[in-house]
Amino acid sequence: MKKRLAASFCGLIVFAACGLGTDAATRLAYDVEAGVKHLGTAPGSTFTFTHTPSRDCTGPYTVQLDEVGALIIWCKDSAGKTLSSHSTSYHSRFVQTPRTFLLDKPAGSALAIHLERREGKAVIINVE
């Protein structure tokens, strides 16, 4: 019994570590975290990364990075009907968002996030 429980627990860890147990918003938040790690420490340093939703968000989508720390993704069908929505505030541990960004993106298109180091903090300066 203990061996089965241990095997199940190990399987769960592998599942979570691969990102299979995450949603579209959390995967984007992880990319923000990784992007901040690439951002230089000098004031004015910049870094841009791209993110394309996959698996559970394959059609057009809307993304909101909110100045209060929310990140929301609405996955849609080809007619624009919302199929699912995902949200997190995980990214706000690593980056500030001084204004709200709200974008509609076509299926398969990448989201570009521009970061800048300001007063020692990572800041999202633009999203396109």
Z-matrix of the N, CA and C atoms (Angstrom, degrees):
N
C 1 1.455
C 2 1.527 1 111.01
N 3 1.343 2 116.45 1 -43.88
C 4 1.464 3 120.50 2 -179.55
C 5 1.531 4 110.67 3 -64.40
N 6 1.353 5 116.57 4 -36.66
C 7 1.463 6 120.00 5 -179.93
C 8 1.529 7 110.45 6 -65.60
N 9 1.345 8 116.68 7 -40.65
C 10 1.465 9 120.14 8 178.44
C 11 1.519 10 111.29 9 -64.81
N 12 1.313 11 115.92 10 -41.97
C 13 1.460 12 120.67 11 178.96
C 14 1.524 13 110.57 12 -63.56
N 15 1.319 14 117.14 13 -43.18
C 16 1.460 15 121.64 14 178.45
C 17 1.524 16 110.95 15 -63.92
N 18 1.328 17 116.75 16 -42.42
C 19 1.467 18 120.53 17 178.96
C 20 1.527 19 110.69 18 -64.33
N 21 1.322 20 116.75 19 -40.98
C 22 1.462 21 120.20 20 178.25
C 23 1.525 22 110.92 21 -63.94
N 24 1.321 23 115.97 22 -42.14
C 25 1.462 24 120.73 23 179.59
C 26 1.529 25 110.33 24 -63.32
N 27 1.332 26 117.33 25 -44.19
C 28 1.473 27 121.13 26 178.32
C 29 1.521 28 110.94 27 -62.37
N 30 1.320 29 116.80 28 -40.57
C 31 1.464 30 120.60 29 177.45
C 32 1.510 31 111.68 30 -62.28
N 33 1.315 32 116.87 31 -39.73
C 34 1.454 33 121.44 32 178.45
C 35 1.522 34 110.82 33 -64.24
N 36 1.325 35 117.39 34 -41.13
C 37 1.468 36 121.14 35 178.43
C 38 1.527 37 110.60 36 -63.11
N 39 1.315 38 117.36 37 -44.65
C 40 1.465 39 120.83 38 178.41
C 41 1.526 40 109.99 39 -62.37
N 42 1.308 41 117.67 40 -43.76
C 43 1.459 42 122.99 41 179.02
C 44 1.527 43 110.36 42 -58.27
N 45 1.315 44 117.98 43 -47.11
C 46 1.468 45 122.13 44 -179.35
C 47 1.523 46 110.89 45 -69.44
N 48 1.312 47 117.41 46 -40.01
C 49 1.458 48 120.58 47 -177.67
C 50 1.516 49 112.38 48 -65.83
N 51 1.304 50 117.83 49 -29.69
C 52 1.459 51 121.55 50 179.76
C 53 1.519 52 112.15 51 -79.97
N 54 1.292 53 117.76 52 -5.42
C 55 1.453 54 120.27 53 -178.89
C 56 1.514 55 113.61 54 83.63
N 57 1.327 56 116.56 55 3.96
C 58 1.457 57 119.42 56 -178.60
C 59 1.521 58 111.74 57 -71.22
N 60 1.319 59 116.83 58 -22.29
C 61 1.450 60 120.56 59 -179.02
C 62 1.513 61 112.85 60 -96.15
N 63 1.320 62 117.21 61 15.75
C 64 1.460 63 120.72 62 -177.99
C 65 1.521 64 110.21 63 -110.74
N 66 1.328 65 115.00 64 164.38
C 67 1.462 66 120.20 65 177.84
C 68 1.533 67 109.93 66 -106.23
N 69 1.319 68 115.75 67 178.44
C 70 1.469 69 121.38 68 -175.36
C 71 1.525 70 112.70 69 -59.88
N 72 1.316 71 118.23 70 -40.01
C 73 1.466 72 121.28 71 -178.91
C 74 1.523 73 110.88 72 -69.01
N 75 1.318 74 116.89 73 -41.98
C 76 1.465 75 120.32 74 -179.51
C 77 1.518 76 110.97 75 -66.18
N 78 1.327 77 117.48 76 -39.33
C 79 1.474 78 119.51 77 177.58
C 80 1.527 79 110.72 78 -63.90
N 81 1.339 80 117.86 79 -38.72
C 82 1.460 81 120.20 80 175.74
C 83 1.523 82 110.29 81 -65.36
N 84 1.316 83 117.48 82 -41.40
C 85 1.462 84 120.98 83 178.09
C 86 1.528 85 111.00 84 -60.65
N 87 1.336 86 117.82 85 -39.10
C 88 1.462 87 121.19 86 176.63
C 89 1.531 88 110.32 87 -63.66
N 90 1.333 89 117.10 88 -37.69
C 91 1.468 90 119.96 89 177.06
C 92 1.529 91 111.10 90 -66.86
N 93 1.324 92 117.42 91 -36.91
C 94 1.468 93 120.46 92 175.18
C 95 1.523 94 109.24 93 -61.42
N 96 1.315 95 116.88 94 -46.42
C 97 1.466 96 121.21 95 178.61
C 98 1.532 97 110.60 96 -57.13
N 99 1.326 98 117.17 97 -46.01
C 100 1.463 99 121.46 98 179.16
C 101 1.523 100 110.84 99 -64.83
N 102 1.336 101 117.23 100 -39.77
C 103 1.461 102 120.65 101 178.47
C 104 1.515 103 112.25 102 -61.59
N 105 1.320 104 116.61 103 -40.27
C 106 1.471 105 120.49 104 178.74
C 107 1.524 106 110.34 105 -63.14
N 108 1.325 107 117.17 106 -34.16
C 109 1.473 108 120.36 107 178.12
C 110 1.522 109 111.57 108 -65.78
N 111 1.336 110 117.52 109 -26.15
C 112 1.467 111 121.98 110 178.48
C 113 1.525 112 112.44 111 -87.54
N 114 1.307 113 116.80 112 -14.02
C 115 1.462 114 121.75 113 -179.59
C 116 1.523 115 108.80 114 -72.15
N 117 1.303 116 116.50 115 132.41
C 118 1.463 117 120.04 116 178.99
C 119 1.521 118 111.72 117 -63.46
N 120 1.330 119 115.69 118 165.00
C 121 1.462 120 120.58 119 -179.07
C 122 1.526 121 112.67 120 -92.49
N 123 1.321 122 117.52 121 -14.57
C 124 1.469 123 120.57 122 -179.73
C 125 1.529 124 110.38 123 -72.97
N 126 1.333 125 117.15 124 142.61
C 127 1.471 126 119.61 125 176.40
C 128 1.526 127 110.71 126 -55.07
N 129 1.312 128 116.88 127 135.30
C 130 1.458 129 121.42 128 -179.94
C 131 1.517 130 114.35 129 88.51
N 132 1.341 131 117.96 130 -5.62
C 133 1.467 132 119.98 131 176.95
C 134 1.522 133 109.00 132 -59.69
N 135 1.330 134 116.55 133 143.84
C 136 1.456 135 120.85 134 178.99
C 137 1.523 136 110.01 135 -128.91
N 138 1.321 137 115.00 136 155.78
C 139 1.458 138 122.27 137 174.75
C 140 1.516 139 107.59 138 -154.99
N 141 1.314 140 116.49 139 135.94
C 142 1.459 141 122.22 140 177.49
C 143 1.517 142 108.60 141 -121.75
N 144 1.317 143 116.38 142 135.90
C 145 1.456 144 120.65 143 175.26
C 146 1.525 145 108.86 144 -133.55
N 147 1.315 146 115.37 145 161.34
C 148 1.455 147 120.37 146 177.95
C 149 1.524 148 109.67 147 -118.14
N 150 1.312 149 114.23 148 153.14
C 151 1.460 150 121.51 149 179.62
C 152 1.523 151 107.78 150 -141.22
N 153 1.326 152 116.24 151 130.82
C 154 1.462 153 121.62 152 175.05
C 155 1.523 154 108.12 153 -119.54
N 156 1.334 155 117.83 154 117.79
C 157 1.465 156 119.22 155 177.90
C 158 1.525 157 110.61 156 -58.72
N 159 1.325 158 115.88 157 148.28
C 160 1.465 159 120.37 158 178.76
C 161 1.520 160 109.68 159 -142.50
N 162 1.295 161 115.40 160 178.04
C 163 1.465 162 124.74 161 177.44
C 164 1.514 163 113.56 162 59.10
N 165 1.324 164 118.25 163 -80.45
C 166 1.462 165 119.80 164 -173.71
C 167 1.520 166 113.11 165 -94.14
N 168 1.313 167 117.50 166 5.03
C 169 1.467 168 120.59 167 -178.86
C 170 1.528 169 107.76 168 -143.38
N 171 1.332 170 116.32 169 74.28
C 172 1.462 171 120.69 170 -172.56
C 173 1.526 172 113.63 171 -97.48
N 174 1.320 173 118.27 172 -12.83
C 175 1.460 174 121.72 173 179.74
C 176 1.516 175 110.85 174 -97.80
N 177 1.312 176 117.34 175 -161.69
C 178 1.461 177 120.09 176 175.32
C 179 1.536 178 109.39 177 -62.09
N 180 1.317 179 115.45 178 156.53
C 181 1.456 180 118.69 179 -178.46
C 182 1.517 181 111.00 180 -149.20
N 183 1.308 182 115.69 181 159.37
C 184 1.460 183 122.81 182 173.61
C 185 1.513 184 106.61 183 -119.23
N 186 1.310 185 116.06 184 136.45
C 187 1.461 186 120.51 185 178.45
C 188 1.525 187 109.56 186 -125.94
N 189 1.315 188 114.85 187 139.52
C 190 1.464 189 121.12 188 176.64
C 191 1.522 190 108.56 189 -128.43
N 192 1.320 191 115.63 190 125.12
C 193 1.457 192 122.53 191 169.59
C 194 1.514 193 104.88 192 -111.13
N 195 1.294 194 116.31 193 113.07
C 196 1.447 195 122.94 194 -167.96
C 197 1.521 196 112.14 195 -98.51
N 198 1.320 197 115.88 196 144.63
C 199 1.462 198 120.42 197 179.75
C 200 1.526 199 112.97 198 -64.12
N 201 1.315 200 118.33 199 -18.17
C 202 1.467 201 120.38 200 177.39
C 203 1.527 202 112.28 201 -90.34
N 204 1.337 203 117.58 202 2.16
C 205 1.454 204 121.01 203 173.20
C 206 1.515 205 116.41 204 106.00
N 207 1.318 206 118.56 205 6.12
C 208 1.462 207 120.70 206 179.08
C 209 1.528 208 110.79 207 -92.24
N 210 1.312 209 115.20 208 146.58
C 211 1.458 210 122.79 209 172.59
C 212 1.528 211 105.15 210 -126.18
N 213 1.321 212 116.52 211 121.92
C 214 1.463 213 121.26 212 -176.63
C 215 1.522 214 109.11 213 -129.83
N 216 1.320 215 116.21 214 136.97
C 217 1.464 216 121.86 215 174.26
C 218 1.524 217 108.21 216 -126.31
N 219 1.323 218 115.36 217 129.20
C 220 1.464 219 122.10 218 173.87
C 221 1.518 220 106.78 219 -107.78
N 222 1.324 221 118.09 220 117.12
C 223 1.459 222 123.07 221 176.90
C 224 1.529 223 107.60 222 -90.68
N 225 1.328 224 116.15 223 134.12
C 226 1.469 225 120.90 224 -172.68
C 227 1.517 226 111.62 225 -125.42
N 228 1.326 227 114.81 226 164.52
C 229 1.458 228 119.43 227 172.27
C 230 1.526 229 108.56 228 -92.72
N 231 1.322 230 116.91 229 -179.71
C 232 1.470 231 120.52 230 -176.08
C 233 1.522 232 113.27 231 -64.10
N 234 1.333 233 117.65 232 -20.84
C 235 1.466 234 121.42 233 178.10
C 236 1.535 235 111.89 234 -88.39
N 237 1.329 236 116.44 235 -2.89
C 238 1.461 237 120.04 236 178.87
C 239 1.517 238 114.44 237 91.88
N 240 1.340 239 117.14 238 4.93
C 241 1.469 240 120.72 239 178.39
C 242 1.527 241 109.15 240 -77.86
N 243 1.333 242 116.45 241 133.71
C 244 1.461 243 121.07 242 178.86
C 245 1.526 244 110.29 243 -69.59
N 246 1.326 245 115.76 244 123.41
C 247 1.461 246 122.05 245 178.18
C 248 1.525 247 111.05 246 -93.41
N 249 1.328 248 115.79 247 -36.01
C 250 1.461 249 120.70 248 179.50
C 251 1.521 250 108.48 249 -159.99
N 252 1.317 251 114.95 250 160.86
C 253 1.459 252 119.77 251 174.38
C 254 1.518 253 108.36 252 -138.27
N 255 1.314 254 114.87 253 148.84
C 256 1.459 255 121.37 254 -175.74
C 257 1.524 256 107.34 255 -138.66
N 258 1.325 257 116.57 256 142.69
C 259 1.459 258 118.99 257 179.60
C 260 1.515 259 110.66 258 -144.49
N 261 1.325 260 115.20 259 157.38
C 262 1.454 261 122.74 260 177.39
C 263 1.519 262 108.95 261 -161.01
N 264 1.298 263 115.59 262 163.43
C 265 1.465 264 120.52 263 170.36
C 266 1.528 265 109.53 264 -124.64
N 267 1.322 266 116.62 265 10.48
C 268 1.465 267 122.34 266 -176.94
C 269 1.532 268 112.04 267 -52.89
N 270 1.328 269 116.95 268 -42.63
C 271 1.467 270 121.30 269 -176.28
C 272 1.525 271 112.75 270 -61.96
N 273 1.333 272 117.43 271 -25.66
C 274 1.465 273 120.52 272 -175.63
C 275 1.528 274 112.65 273 -67.85
N 276 1.322 275 117.57 274 -9.62
C 277 1.472 276 121.13 275 173.34
C 278 1.517 277 111.30 276 -70.39
N 279 1.336 278 116.56 277 -23.04
C 280 1.457 279 121.68 278 -170.53
C 281 1.519 280 114.10 279 -114.98
N 282 1.331 281 116.93 280 -20.60
C 283 1.462 282 120.00 281 -171.86
C 284 1.528 283 110.10 282 -144.66
N 285 1.317 284 115.39 283 148.64
C 286 1.461 285 120.83 284 173.29
C 287 1.524 286 108.80 285 -100.31
N 288 1.311 287 115.17 286 147.77
C 289 1.458 288 121.58 287 176.86
C 290 1.525 289 106.77 288 -123.41
N 291 1.349 290 117.63 289 98.45
C 292 1.464 291 120.29 290 -173.12
C 293 1.523 292 114.87 291 -71.19
N 294 1.330 293 117.18 292 -16.19
C 295 1.461 294 120.30 293 176.40
C 296 1.519 295 107.88 294 -146.71
N 297 1.319 296 116.16 295 164.40
C 298 1.455 297 121.08 296 -179.42
C 299 1.521 298 110.58 297 -85.18
N 300 1.322 299 115.35 298 132.76
C 301 1.460 300 122.62 299 174.72
C 302 1.525 301 107.29 300 -111.53
N 303 1.328 302 117.39 301 131.61
C 304 1.462 303 122.94 302 178.74
C 305 1.524 304 107.44 303 -135.55
N 306 1.330 305 116.78 304 114.89
C 307 1.461 306 121.36 305 -175.73
C 308 1.514 307 111.72 306 -130.44
N 309 1.333 308 115.51 307 141.57
C 310 1.456 309 122.72 308 169.99
C 311 1.518 310 107.20 309 -100.56
N 312 1.335 311 116.17 310 128.69
C 313 1.460 312 121.05 311 -177.36
C 314 1.523 313 109.96 312 -123.67
N 315 1.345 314 117.48 313 140.71
C 316 1.461 315 120.04 314 176.26
C 317 1.533 316 111.11 315 -73.04
N 318 1.317 317 115.70 316 161.98
C 319 1.464 318 121.61 317 179.36
C 320 1.520 319 111.46 318 -53.09
N 321 1.309 320 116.18 319 135.36
C 322 1.463 321 122.01 320 175.86
C 323 1.517 322 115.43 321 76.45
N 324 1.314 323 118.03 322 -0.78
C 325 1.465 324 119.06 323 -177.83
C 326 1.520 325 111.05 324 -86.42
N 327 1.318 326 114.57 325 146.93
C 328 1.462 327 121.33 326 -178.93
C 329 1.520 328 110.69 327 -85.56
N 330 1.281 329 114.33 328 149.75
C 331 1.453 330 123.51 329 174.82
C 332 1.535 331 106.00 330 -101.73
N 333 1.328 332 117.85 331 126.98
C 334 1.464 333 121.53 332 177.55
C 335 1.523 334 108.47 333 -102.97
N 336 1.318 335 115.52 334 128.07
C 337 1.464 336 121.13 335 179.27
C 338 1.521 337 108.33 336 -118.96
N 339 1.332 338 115.00 337 124.74
C 340 1.460 339 122.58 338 -177.70
C 341 1.530 340 109.09 339 -104.04
N 342 1.327 341 115.56 340 125.16
C 343 1.456 342 122.07 341 -179.09
C 344 1.521 343 110.30 342 -112.29
N 345 1.313 344 116.54 343 151.25
C 346 1.466 345 122.09 344 175.02
C 347 1.517 346 108.69 345 -143.54
N 348 1.339 347 116.03 346 145.54
C 349 1.462 348 121.53 347 176.20
C 350 1.529 349 107.77 348 -88.49
N 351 1.328 350 116.22 349 118.25
C 352 1.467 351 122.18 350 179.75
C 353 1.524 352 109.11 351 -130.14
N 354 1.304 353 115.89 352 123.65
C 355 1.465 354 121.75 353 178.62
C 356 1.526 355 111.44 354 49.94
N 357 1.317 356 115.51 355 41.31
C 358 1.453 357 121.35 356 177.58
C 359 1.514 358 115.49 357 81.62
N 360 1.315 359 117.85 358 -3.18
C 361 1.469 360 121.01 359 -177.02
C 362 1.531 361 110.94 360 -113.91
N 363 1.311 362 115.56 361 149.26
C 364 1.465 363 121.36 362 173.45
C 365 1.523 364 107.76 363 -81.04
N 366 1.337 365 115.50 364 132.75
C 367 1.468 366 121.42 365 -176.37
C 368 1.520 367 108.96 366 -131.53
N 369 1.335 368 116.47 367 135.92
C 370 1.470 369 120.27 368 171.98
C 371 1.524 370 105.90 369 -80.44
N 372 1.338 371 116.22 370 117.08
C 373 1.467 372 119.74 371 -177.99
C 374 1.516 373 112.71 372 -100.14
N 375 1.333 374 117.05 373 -21.12
C 376 1.465 375 119.78 374 177.67
C 377 1.522 376 109.62 375 -162.59
N 378 1.314 377 115.09 376 151.20
C 379 1.458 378 122.70 377 175.46
C 380 1.524 379 106.56 378 -135.92
N 381 1.310 380 116.82 379 129.85
C 382 1.469 381 120.61 380 179.00
C 383 1.514 382 111.49 381 -143.51
